[in-house]
């Protein structure tokens, strides 16, 4: 009987030890997960420089956080969100209905947050004497109807048109809001990233393209544009973007799954805070409040 009692006591002892070990392991896993707080952002090249600066600033004050930011285009980011390979999709356009359906079919729901606004600038080589174009002229250039700069007041020089790839939200936005949803000309040269457009235009006198305002540098020249058939031409600036007198302004988005909201919310809220919106303006985008 003593042996039987001792055996039971030993079993209880080992059972308690195993339970404690299990609790310690679970606690360690939980602490490790909280300690790392690794998050991944993927998508829009327009949003990319902003998200990078926001992430750098956030990680300075949140030492346990690790945030990686990767470009590739809005479509790439949204596909990654659907596939579950990114925590936040950066996008320079609204999510398409086809993308919403894919999420729904996968049993997932998403949240949308506008983090900033962007003025989409039409840029040319600094040596080009053309300084302004109407919406109709832009449509003609990008659809291939206008092929020479002399047709719009410039030199007798062939127009070389650069665009983002079709996976880009900027590609979609420009087509919808500037080209009245007409198709790009087959001669348009598609570039994988905004930086490639800047570089190509800076090296080609007859080139034209479009980029987010934050990318406009001295290597290219931003044109004034008119959306009222030439009555007024407005240049893209921080002031004209804020007061909406510049006609090509768009929101920039973060998309994330509803199930991930608790994990991503601290970073998203930082981006929307006074400090986060100050970074928006420093990078060259338009903050949510004037």
Order of alpha helices (4+ residues) and beta strands (2+ residues): alpha-beta-alpha-beta-alpha-beta-alpha-beta-beta-alpha-beta-alpha-beta-alpha-beta-beta-beta-alpha-beta-alpha-alpha
